[in-house]
Amino acid sequence: MGFALEWGRGAGKRIQIGAPTLQAALDAYLARPKLRTETHKTGMRQQFDLHLKDLLRLPLDQISKSMAAKRHRSITGTPSSADHVLKYFRSVWNYARRLHELPEIPKKAIEWYDEKPKSEIIEDLRAWTILWMVCKIPSTRPFDLLLFISLRKTEAFTLEWKKIRKDHIHLPMTQNGRSFDLPILRFHHEI
């Protein structure tokens, strides 16, 4: 575990001696103001606590390629879960590399799982739209609107009336960390 040291001219400047622990690097990464949403931060912390808990106390320079590869293989959920955890790990490591002298990320030894795209697609969009229009069930109308404006679930569930204007919906923070104005068309108003 590294320690901080104040040094010479420019009092108050601190340098880090040794690599930070994975926990310290994670905390610094999550404290960034540009980092997406609180939900993303919470989910990331949960994944680290669930799958990387014993590595959190280790300095980053002591986490080896074989340890990272072994951890990736040991995550017994879906293969995409293992890949997501190590992608989060990579993000934290790369952020820490900007601030500290660290070796290359140990994920190079990892054999990523092949991601198979979901095969659930609408082959005939015109027929699907006609079917949707015929099956107008009043209780599903709010969901119909969500379907046609393409909001993510968390964006839809946290949407406030004050963000809805006559001609657009203002999303102050999307999952990618940016604000977005979504136009509302006549079709949306009809729904």
Secondary structure, 3 states (H helix, E strand, C coil): CCEEEECCCCCCCEEEECCCEHHHHHHHHHCCCCCCCHHHHHHHHHHHHHHCHHHCCCEHHHCCHHHHHHHHHHCCCCHHHHHHHHHHHHHHHHHHHHHCCCCCCHHHHCCCCCCCCCCCCCCCHHHHHHHHHHCCCHHHHHHHHHHHHCCCHHHHHCCCHHHECCCEEEECCCCCCCCEEEECCHHHHHC
